[in-house]
Amino acid sequence: MHIIFSCMKRIRFSHQALILFCLILWSSTLFSQTSNSYNVRFLDNQKSYPKISEMMSREDDTLQKQFAIKQLVWPARFIYIRSFKYDSEMEVWVKNKQNEKYKLFKTYRICALAGSLGPKRMAGDYQVPEGFYYINEFNPRSLYHLSLGLNYPNASDRMLCDLSQPGGDIYIHGSCVTTGCIPITDGQIEELYVLAAHAKDMGQDFIPVHIFPVNFSNTRSVAYLNHFLANFNEFVPFEKSMQNAFFYFEKNHQVPPVIVNPKGEYVIEETPVPASLPKTETKIVNKISHPEQPIPEDELAISVDKLPLYPGGNPAFKIFIDKLSAEMIKELDPGQRKAFVLMEYIIDENGKTIYANAISGGNEKMNLKIEKAFTDMALWTPALRQGKNVPFKLKQNIMVEAP
Protein backbone atom coordinates (compact mmCIF):
# COMPACT_ATOMS: atom_id res chain seq x y z
CA MET A 1 0.00 0.00 0.00
CA HIS A 2 2.98 2.32 0.55
CA ILE A 3 3.50 2.30 -3.23
CA ILE A 4 -0.10 3.41 -3.80
CA PHE A 5 0.07 6.33 -1.37
CA SER A 6 3.37 7.47 -2.89
CA CYS A 7 1.68 7.56 -6.27
CA MET A 8 -1.21 9.58 -4.89
CA LYS A 9 1.15 12.26 -3.63
CA ARG A 10 3.18 12.60 -6.82
CA ILE A 11 0.61 12.23 -9.63
CA ARG A 12 -2.55 14.25 -10.30
CA PHE A 13 -5.56 12.03 -11.18
CA SER A 14 -9.28 12.48 -11.54
CA HIS A 15 -11.14 10.82 -8.64
CA GLN A 16 -12.35 7.87 -10.77
CA ALA A 17 -9.02 7.37 -12.53
CA LEU A 18 -7.18 7.46 -9.20
CA ILE A 19 -9.37 4.75 -7.71
CA LEU A 20 -9.00 2.57 -10.81
CA PHE A 21 -5.23 3.05 -10.95
CA CYS A 22 -4.80 2.21 -7.28
CA LEU A 23 -6.93 -0.91 -7.51
CA ILE A 24 -4.92 -2.17 -10.49
CA LEU A 25 -1.60 -1.39 -8.85
CA TRP A 26 -2.68 -2.94 -5.53
CA SER A 27 -3.83 -6.11 -7.33
CA SER A 28 -0.52 -6.32 -9.18
CA THR A 29 1.44 -5.83 -5.95
CA LEU A 30 -0.65 -8.41 -4.12
CA PHE A 31 -0.20 -10.93 -6.93
CA SER A 32 3.56 -10.46 -6.99
CA GLN A 33 3.68 -10.98 -3.22
CA THR A 34 1.56 -14.14 -3.31
CA SER A 35 2.67 -15.78 -6.56
CA ASN A 36 5.45 -17.69 -4.84
CA SER A 37 3.13 -18.87 -2.08
CA TYR A 38 0.67 -20.01 -4.75
CA ASN A 39 3.34 -22.17 -6.33
CA VAL A 40 4.29 -23.62 -2.96
CA ARG A 41 0.65 -24.35 -2.28
CA PHE A 42 0.44 -26.43 -5.47
CA LEU A 43 3.16 -28.82 -4.33
CA ASP A 44 1.87 -28.77 -0.76
CA ASN A 45 -1.59 -29.62 -2.04
CA GLN A 46 -0.20 -32.57 -3.98
CA LYS A 47 1.66 -33.78 -0.90
CA SER A 48 -1.55 -33.66 1.10
CA TYR A 49 -2.39 -36.93 -0.62
CA PRO A 50 -0.52 -39.67 1.34
CA LYS A 51 0.11 -41.55 -1.91
CA ILE A 52 1.82 -38.51 -3.49
CA SER A 53 3.73 -37.55 -0.34
CA GLU A 54 5.24 -41.03 -0.03
CA MET A 55 5.98 -41.20 -3.75
CA MET A 56 7.69 -37.82 -3.87
CA SER A 57 9.88 -38.65 -0.87
CA ARG A 58 11.00 -41.76 -2.69
CA GLU A 59 11.20 -40.46 -6.27
CA ASP A 60 12.90 -37.12 -5.44
CA ASP A 61 15.99 -38.95 -4.25
CA THR A 62 16.01 -41.38 -7.19
CA LEU A 63 15.48 -38.64 -9.78
CA GLN A 64 18.14 -36.42 -8.22
CA LYS A 65 20.67 -39.23 -8.63
CA GLN A 66 19.60 -39.82 -12.24
CA PHE A 67 19.96 -36.11 -13.00
CA ALA A 68 23.43 -36.05 -11.44
CA ILE A 69 24.59 -38.97 -13.59
CA LYS A 70 23.46 -37.07 -16.72
CA GLN A 71 24.92 -33.79 -15.43
CA LEU A 72 21.52 -32.13 -15.26
CA VAL A 73 20.34 -29.68 -12.60
CA TRP A 74 17.65 -31.05 -10.28
CA PRO A 75 14.80 -30.23 -10.17
CA ALA A 76 14.10 -29.12 -13.72
CA ARG A 77 12.29 -25.80 -13.98
CA PHE A 78 11.07 -26.58 -17.51
CA ILE A 79 10.13 -29.89 -19.10
CA TYR A 80 8.99 -30.73 -22.63
CA ILE A 81 7.37 -34.03 -23.60
CA ARG A 82 7.40 -35.52 -27.12
CA SER A 83 5.37 -38.65 -27.84
CA PHE A 84 5.59 -40.76 -31.02
CA LYS A 85 2.53 -42.90 -31.72
CA TYR A 86 3.89 -45.45 -34.21
CA ASP A 87 7.25 -45.74 -32.45
CA SER A 88 5.51 -46.16 -29.05
CA GLU A 89 8.02 -43.84 -27.39
CA MET A 90 7.83 -40.77 -25.17
CA GLU A 91 10.79 -38.44 -24.68
CA VAL A 92 11.21 -36.17 -21.65
CA TRP A 93 13.42 -33.11 -22.17
CA VAL A 94 14.50 -30.72 -19.40
CA LYS A 95 16.22 -27.38 -18.79
CA ASN A 96 16.52 -24.80 -15.99
CA LYS A 97 16.70 -21.44 -17.75
CA GLN A 98 14.36 -19.97 -20.32
CA ASN A 99 17.11 -19.31 -22.88
CA GLU A 100 18.83 -22.68 -22.42
CA LYS A 101 18.45 -25.50 -24.90
CA TYR A 102 16.52 -28.55 -23.80
CA LYS A 103 18.48 -31.70 -22.98
CA LEU A 104 17.08 -35.22 -23.18
CA PHE A 105 16.52 -36.76 -19.77
CA LYS A 106 14.86 -40.07 -20.60
CA THR A 107 12.83 -41.98 -23.20
CA TYR A 108 9.89 -44.05 -21.95
CA ARG A 109 8.28 -46.92 -23.79
CA ILE A 110 4.55 -46.50 -24.39
CA CYS A 111 3.11 -49.89 -23.55
CA ALA A 112 -0.25 -49.86 -25.39
CA LEU A 113 -1.79 -47.98 -28.32
CA ALA A 114 -5.35 -47.57 -29.54
CA GLY A 115 -6.41 -46.47 -33.03
CA SER A 116 -4.08 -45.72 -35.92
CA LEU A 117 -2.08 -42.80 -37.32
CA GLY A 118 -3.86 -39.50 -37.89
CA PRO A 119 -5.48 -36.98 -35.53
CA LYS A 120 -8.44 -37.64 -33.25
CA ARG A 121 -11.62 -36.24 -34.73
CA MET A 122 -14.53 -37.55 -32.60
CA ALA A 123 -15.48 -39.29 -29.39
CA GLY A 124 -15.35 -43.07 -29.41
CA ASP A 125 -12.89 -43.44 -32.30
CA TYR A 126 -10.18 -44.83 -29.98
CA GLN A 127 -7.67 -42.47 -31.57
CA VAL A 128 -4.75 -41.03 -29.64
CA PRO A 129 -4.69 -37.33 -30.63
CA GLU A 130 -1.88 -35.85 -32.67
CA GLY A 131 -0.96 -32.22 -32.19
CA PHE A 132 0.25 -29.65 -29.68
CA TYR A 133 -1.07 -29.84 -26.14
CA TYR A 134 -0.12 -29.05 -22.55
CA ILE A 135 -0.74 -30.65 -19.16
CA ASN A 136 -3.86 -29.19 -17.58
CA GLU A 137 -4.57 -31.67 -14.79
CA PHE A 138 -2.71 -33.63 -12.11
CA ASN A 139 -4.85 -36.53 -10.95
CA PRO A 140 -3.50 -38.43 -7.91
CA ARG A 141 -6.73 -40.46 -7.67
CA SER A 142 -6.64 -41.89 -11.19
CA LEU A 143 -8.02 -45.36 -11.81
CA TYR A 144 -4.79 -45.89 -13.77
CA HIS A 145 -2.44 -45.30 -10.82
CA LEU A 146 -1.65 -41.63 -11.64
CA SER A 147 -2.54 -39.47 -14.61
CA LEU A 148 -1.65 -36.16 -16.24
CA GLY A 149 -4.48 -34.63 -18.25
CA LEU A 150 -4.02 -32.95 -21.64
CA ASN A 151 -6.01 -29.99 -22.96
CA TYR A 152 -7.68 -31.98 -25.75
CA PRO A 153 -9.60 -30.67 -27.66
CA ASN A 154 -7.35 -27.67 -28.26
CA ALA A 155 -8.16 -24.66 -30.46
CA SER A 156 -7.42 -26.57 -33.67
CA ASP A 157 -9.37 -29.65 -32.61
CA ARG A 158 -12.44 -27.59 -31.74
CA MET A 159 -12.57 -26.32 -35.33
CA LEU A 160 -11.79 -29.61 -37.09
CA CYS A 161 -13.39 -32.27 -34.85
CA ASP A 162 -16.96 -33.49 -34.77
CA LEU A 163 -18.58 -30.39 -33.25
CA SER A 164 -21.15 -32.29 -31.21
CA GLN A 165 -18.90 -35.06 -29.87
CA PRO A 166 -15.19 -34.16 -30.13
CA GLY A 167 -14.27 -36.46 -27.25
CA GLY A 168 -12.06 -35.63 -24.30
CA ASP A 169 -10.44 -37.03 -21.16
CA ILE A 170 -7.05 -37.67 -22.78
CA TYR A 171 -4.33 -38.52 -20.26
CA ILE A 172 -0.81 -39.77 -19.86
CA HIS A 173 -1.31 -42.47 -17.24
CA GLY A 174 -0.06 -45.74 -15.75
CA SER A 175 -1.41 -49.30 -15.85
CA CYS A 176 -0.49 -50.06 -19.50
CA VAL A 177 -4.08 -50.08 -20.86
CA THR A 178 -5.76 -47.56 -23.15
CA THR A 179 -8.75 -46.64 -25.29
CA GLY A 180 -7.21 -43.46 -26.68
CA CYS A 181 -4.78 -42.24 -24.01
CA ILE A 182 -0.99 -42.58 -23.63
CA PRO A 183 -0.17 -45.36 -21.13
CA ILE A 184 3.22 -46.00 -19.57
CA THR A 185 4.20 -48.18 -16.63
CA ASP A 186 3.36 -47.23 -13.05
CA GLY A 187 7.02 -46.59 -12.28
CA GLN A 188 7.36 -44.29 -15.29
CA ILE A 189 4.21 -42.28 -14.55
CA GLU A 190 5.48 -41.77 -11.00
CA GLU A 191 8.72 -40.27 -12.32
CA LEU A 192 6.94 -38.11 -14.88
CA TYR A 193 4.33 -36.96 -12.35
CA VAL A 194 7.06 -35.83 -9.94
CA LEU A 195 9.02 -34.08 -12.71
CA ALA A 196 5.90 -32.24 -13.88
CA ALA A 197 4.83 -31.33 -10.33
CA HIS A 198 8.19 -29.72 -9.59
CA ALA A 199 8.16 -27.81 -12.90
CA LYS A 200 4.65 -26.51 -12.25
CA ASP A 201 5.59 -25.63 -8.67
CA MET A 202 8.43 -23.48 -10.01
CA GLY A 203 6.17 -21.62 -12.43
CA GLN A 204 5.80 -23.68 -15.64
CA ASP A 205 2.03 -23.49 -15.85
CA PHE A 206 1.88 -24.82 -19.42
CA ILE A 207 3.99 -27.96 -19.72
CA PRO A 208 4.01 -28.77 -23.47
CA VAL A 209 3.13 -32.26 -24.66
CA HIS A 210 3.50 -32.70 -28.43
CA ILE A 211 2.13 -35.90 -29.92
CA PHE A 212 3.64 -36.87 -33.30
CA PRO A 213 2.53 -39.67 -35.65
CA VAL A 214 6.08 -41.01 -35.91
CA ASN A 215 9.64 -40.16 -35.01
CA PHE A 216 10.60 -38.35 -38.22
CA SER A 217 14.26 -39.31 -37.73
CA ASN A 218 13.38 -42.99 -38.07
CA THR A 219 13.49 -44.07 -41.72
CA ARG A 220 11.21 -47.09 -41.24
CA SER A 221 8.67 -45.04 -39.30
CA VAL A 222 8.49 -42.38 -42.01
CA ALA A 223 8.04 -45.12 -44.64
CA TYR A 224 5.09 -46.42 -42.62
CA LEU A 225 3.64 -42.89 -42.39
CA ASN A 226 4.03 -42.41 -46.15
CA HIS A 227 2.11 -45.62 -46.78
CA PHE A 228 -0.65 -44.33 -44.49
CA LEU A 229 -0.74 -40.93 -46.23
CA ALA A 230 -0.95 -42.55 -49.66
CA ASN A 231 -4.32 -43.94 -48.60
CA PHE A 232 -5.41 -41.08 -46.34
CA ASN A 233 -4.09 -38.14 -48.32
CA GLU A 234 -6.44 -35.72 -46.56
CA PHE A 235 -4.00 -35.83 -43.63
CA VAL A 236 -0.94 -34.80 -45.70
CA PRO A 237 -1.03 -31.05 -44.77
CA PHE A 238 -1.61 -31.91 -41.12
CA GLU A 239 1.31 -34.33 -40.95
CA LYS A 240 3.50 -31.84 -42.82
CA SER A 241 2.95 -29.35 -39.98
CA MET A 242 3.87 -32.05 -37.47
CA GLN A 243 7.07 -32.71 -39.41
CA ASN A 244 7.93 -28.99 -39.38
CA ALA A 245 7.51 -28.88 -35.60
CA PHE A 246 9.65 -31.98 -35.13
CA PHE A 247 12.59 -30.65 -37.13
CA TYR A 248 12.29 -27.16 -35.61
CA PHE A 249 12.98 -28.74 -32.24
CA GLU A 250 15.71 -30.98 -33.65
CA LYS A 251 17.47 -27.89 -34.98
CA ASN A 252 16.95 -25.49 -32.06
CA HIS A 253 16.20 -27.66 -29.02
CA GLN A 254 13.50 -25.15 -28.13
CA VAL A 255 9.76 -25.73 -28.17
CA PRO A 256 8.46 -24.72 -31.62
CA PRO A 257 6.12 -21.71 -31.73
CA VAL A 258 2.73 -22.88 -33.04
CA ILE A 259 -0.28 -20.82 -34.12
CA VAL A 260 -3.69 -21.92 -35.38
CA ASN A 261 -5.05 -20.19 -38.48
CA PRO A 262 -8.77 -19.42 -39.07
CA LYS A 263 -9.19 -22.82 -40.77
CA GLY A 264 -7.99 -24.64 -37.65
CA GLU A 265 -4.68 -25.61 -39.28
CA TYR A 266 -1.38 -25.50 -37.41
CA VAL A 267 1.09 -22.93 -38.77
CA ILE A 268 4.73 -23.65 -37.93
CA GLU A 269 7.98 -22.35 -39.35
CA GLU A 270 9.09 -24.73 -42.10
CA THR A 271 12.36 -26.41 -41.24
CA PRO A 272 14.18 -28.38 -43.97
CA VAL A 273 14.43 -32.13 -43.49
CA PRO A 274 18.09 -33.23 -43.32
CA ALA A 275 19.18 -34.69 -46.66
CA SER A 276 19.99 -38.03 -45.02
CA LEU A 277 16.40 -38.52 -43.84
CA PRO A 278 13.21 -39.37 -45.77
CA LYS A 279 10.43 -36.84 -46.27
CA THR A 280 6.69 -37.36 -46.01
CA GLU A 281 5.24 -38.01 -49.45
CA THR A 282 2.08 -36.67 -51.01
CA LYS A 283 1.51 -39.29 -53.70
CA ILE A 284 -2.10 -40.47 -53.80
CA VAL A 285 -2.84 -44.09 -54.63
CA ASN A 286 -5.86 -46.32 -54.69
CA LYS A 287 -8.42 -43.55 -54.16
CA ILE A 288 -11.88 -45.07 -54.27
CA SER A 289 -14.95 -43.22 -55.55
CA HIS A 290 -18.14 -42.81 -53.53
CA PRO A 291 -21.27 -44.77 -54.41
CA GLU A 292 -24.49 -42.80 -54.13
CA GLN A 293 -25.75 -42.37 -50.59
CA PRO A 294 -29.30 -43.55 -49.86
CA ILE A 295 -29.86 -40.41 -47.76
CA PRO A 296 -28.70 -37.06 -49.20
CA GLU A 297 -26.04 -35.27 -47.21
CA ASP A 298 -28.33 -32.35 -46.35
CA GLU A 299 -30.84 -34.73 -44.74
CA LEU A 300 -28.28 -36.19 -42.33
CA ALA A 301 -27.95 -34.75 -38.85
CA ILE A 302 -24.89 -32.52 -38.54
CA SER A 303 -24.90 -32.48 -34.75
CA VAL A 304 -26.67 -34.75 -32.29
CA ASP A 305 -27.28 -34.92 -28.56
CA LYS A 306 -26.16 -38.57 -28.48
CA LEU A 307 -24.04 -40.45 -31.01
CA PRO A 308 -25.17 -43.85 -32.33
CA LEU A 309 -24.10 -46.65 -30.00
CA TYR A 310 -22.95 -50.10 -31.10
CA PRO A 311 -24.68 -52.95 -29.22
CA GLY A 312 -22.54 -53.46 -26.13
CA GLY A 313 -20.99 -50.00 -26.38
CA ASN A 314 -17.55 -48.83 -27.51
CA PRO A 315 -15.63 -51.80 -26.00
CA ALA A 316 -17.81 -54.21 -28.02
CA PHE A 317 -17.30 -52.14 -31.19
CA LYS A 318 -13.54 -52.28 -30.70
CA ILE A 319 -13.76 -56.07 -30.46
CA PHE A 320 -15.76 -56.09 -33.73
CA ILE A 321 -13.13 -53.92 -35.48
CA ASP A 322 -10.21 -55.97 -34.15
CA LYS A 323 -11.84 -59.23 -35.28
CA LEU A 324 -12.62 -57.78 -38.71
CA SER A 325 -9.04 -56.52 -39.08
CA ALA A 326 -7.69 -59.99 -38.29
CA GLU A 327 -10.04 -61.60 -40.81
CA MET A 328 -8.88 -59.23 -43.56
CA ILE A 329 -5.20 -60.21 -43.28
CA LYS A 330 -5.74 -62.99 -45.82
CA GLU A 331 -7.04 -60.38 -48.30
CA LEU A 332 -3.80 -58.38 -48.37
CA ASP A 333 -2.14 -58.17 -51.77
CA PRO A 334 0.88 -60.45 -52.36
CA GLY A 335 3.87 -59.03 -50.54
CA GLN A 336 1.74 -56.49 -48.68
CA ARG A 337 1.93 -56.51 -44.88
CA LYS A 338 -0.28 -53.56 -43.95
CA ALA A 339 -3.34 -51.77 -45.25
CA PHE A 340 -5.43 -48.88 -43.96
CA VAL A 341 -9.09 -48.68 -44.89
CA LEU A 342 -11.20 -45.62 -44.13
CA MET A 343 -14.87 -46.61 -43.83
CA GLU A 344 -17.82 -44.25 -44.05
CA TYR A 345 -21.20 -45.56 -42.93
CA ILE A 346 -24.68 -44.33 -42.01
CA ILE A 347 -26.75 -45.54 -39.06
CA ASP A 348 -30.38 -44.66 -39.82
CA GLU A 349 -33.11 -43.61 -37.39
CA ASN A 350 -33.90 -47.28 -36.70
CA GLY A 351 -30.29 -48.17 -35.84
CA LYS A 352 -29.67 -50.05 -39.10
CA THR A 353 -26.50 -49.63 -41.16
CA ILE A 354 -27.95 -48.57 -44.51
CA TYR A 355 -24.74 -47.43 -46.20
CA ALA A 356 -21.12 -48.54 -45.90
CA ASN A 357 -18.38 -47.40 -48.22
CA ALA A 358 -14.60 -47.79 -48.21
CA ILE A 359 -13.46 -44.28 -49.06
CA SER A 360 -9.79 -45.17 -49.43
CA GLY A 361 -7.26 -47.89 -48.83
CA GLY A 362 -7.38 -51.67 -49.10
CA ASN A 363 -8.22 -53.41 -52.38
CA GLU A 364 -11.45 -54.28 -54.14
CA LYS A 365 -11.94 -57.70 -52.55
CA MET A 366 -10.98 -56.55 -49.06
CA ASN A 367 -13.16 -53.45 -49.23
CA LEU A 368 -16.23 -55.36 -50.42
CA LYS A 369 -15.89 -57.77 -47.48
CA ILE A 370 -15.47 -54.94 -44.99
CA GLU A 371 -18.45 -53.09 -46.43
CA LYS A 372 -20.59 -56.27 -46.12
CA ALA A 373 -19.44 -56.77 -42.51
CA PHE A 374 -20.57 -53.24 -41.72
CA THR A 375 -23.96 -53.54 -43.40
CA ASP A 376 -24.53 -56.87 -41.60
CA MET A 377 -23.92 -55.38 -38.15
CA ALA A 378 -26.62 -55.82 -35.52
CA LEU A 379 -28.90 -52.86 -34.84
CA TRP A 380 -27.30 -49.90 -33.13
CA THR A 381 -28.95 -47.50 -30.71
CA PRO A 382 -29.61 -44.64 -33.16
CA ALA A 383 -28.40 -41.07 -32.79
CA LEU A 384 -30.64 -38.77 -30.80
CA ARG A 385 -31.34 -35.11 -31.50
CA GLN A 386 -33.91 -33.08 -29.57
CA GLY A 387 -35.59 -36.25 -28.38
CA LYS A 388 -35.90 -37.83 -31.85
CA ASN A 389 -33.96 -40.62 -33.55
CA VAL A 390 -32.05 -39.30 -36.56
CA PRO A 391 -29.76 -40.81 -39.27
CA PHE A 392 -26.10 -40.08 -38.72
CA LYS A 393 -22.90 -40.66 -40.70
CA LEU A 394 -19.77 -42.04 -39.04
CA LYS A 395 -16.20 -42.77 -40.13
CA GLN A 396 -13.88 -45.51 -38.93
CA ASN A 397 -10.22 -46.27 -39.61
CA ILE A 398 -9.39 -49.98 -39.96
CA MET A 399 -5.80 -51.14 -39.91
CA VAL A 400 -5.04 -54.56 -41.38
CA GLU A 401 -1.57 -55.80 -40.48
CA ALA A 402 -0.01 -59.20 -40.99
CA PRO A 403 1.71 -60.67 -37.88
C-alpha positions, 0 to 999 in steps of 0.5 A, a space after each residue: 500500500 505504501 507504493 499506492 500512497 506514494 503515487 497519490 502524492 506525486 501524480 494528479 488524477 481524476 477521482 475515478 481514474 485514481 481509484 481505478 489506478 490504485 486498484 490495479 496497482 494494488 492487485 498487481 502488488 498483491 499478486 507479486 507478493 503471493 505468486 510464490 506462495 501459490 506455487 508452494 501451495 500447489 506442491 503442498 496440495 499434492 503432498 496432502 495426498 498420502 500416496 503422493 507424499 510417499 511417492 515424492 519422498 522416494 522419487 525425489 531422491 532417485 530422480 536427483 541421482 539420475 539427473 546427477 549422472 546425466 549432469 543435469 540440474 535437479 529439479 528441472 524448472 522446464 520440461 517438454 514431452 514428445 510422444 511418437 505414436 507409431 514408435 511407441 516412445 515418449 521423450 522427456 526433455 529438461 532445462 533450468 533457464 528460459 534461454 537454455 536449450 533442452 536436454 534429453 533426460 529419458 525416453 519411456 516406452 509407451 506400452 499400449 496404443 489404440 487407433 491408428 495414425 492420424 489426428 483424433 476427430 470424434 469421441 469413441 474413435 479410440 484415436 490417440 490425438 496428434 498435435 500440440 497440447 499441454 498438461 492441464 490436470 494432475 490426478 493423484 486419484 486416477 483409476 490408472 495409478 496416476 494421470 496427467 491430463 491434456 487440454 484436448 480438444 485444443 483450439 485446432 481440434 475444436 474447429 476440425 473435430 466433430 462439433 457435437 462429440 469431439 471427445 475428451 479425457 485424454 491422459 498420460 497415465 499408468 497401468 499399461 491399458 488404453 482406449 485413446 490415451 498414452 499409457 506408460 508403466 506405473 514406475 514411469 508415470 510416478 517419475 513423470 508426475 514428480 518431474 511435472 509437479 516440480 516444474 509446475 511448482 516453479 512456475 511452468 504453468 503450461 507444460 508442453 506435450 506434443 504428440 507426433 505420428 512417428 519419429 521423423 528421424 526414423 526411416 522405417 517409421 516415415 516409410 510407414 507414415 508415407 504408406 498411411 498418407 498414400 491412402 489417407 491423403 487428406 492428412 498430408 497437410 496436417 502431418 506436414 505441420 507435425 514434421 515442421 515442428 519436429 525438425 524445428 525442435 531438432 534444430 533449435 532444441 527449443 519448443 516450436 512456436 505454433 499458431 492456429 489459423 482461421 481454418 484450424 490448421 497449425 502454422 509452424 515455421 518450415 524447417 528443412 528435413 536433413 538430406 539423409 532422412 526421408 520426407 513425407 510423401 504426397 503421392 495419392 494411390 488407390 483412391 476409391 470413388 463414392 457410391 451414391 448415398 441412400 440419404 442425401 447429405 443435407 438430410 443427415 444430422 450434422 450435430 446430435 445430442 447422443 451419437 449412435 451406439 454399437 450394441 454393447 458399447 464402444 468396447 464391443 465395437 472395438 472387439 468387432 473392429 479388431 476381429 474384422 481386421 484380423 479376418 482381412 489379413 488374408 485379403 492383403 495383396 501379395 507381398 503387402 503386410 499392412 493396409 489402412 481402410 477408411 470406412 464411411 457408414 450411415 446408421 439410420 433412425 432405426 439403428 440399421 447400417 444402410 450405407 457402408 463405403 470404403 473411401 480409401 485404402 485396401 483393395 477391391 476384394 478386401 473393401 467389399 468384405 469390410 463393407 458387407 461386414 458393416 452392413 450386416 452389423 446388428 442394430 445400433 442404438 440410433 443417434 438422438 437429437 432433440 428427443 428424436 432418432 435421426 440418421 447419422 454418418 460415421 467414419 472408422 479407420 481400420 488397420 489390417 496388419 499381418 503378424 
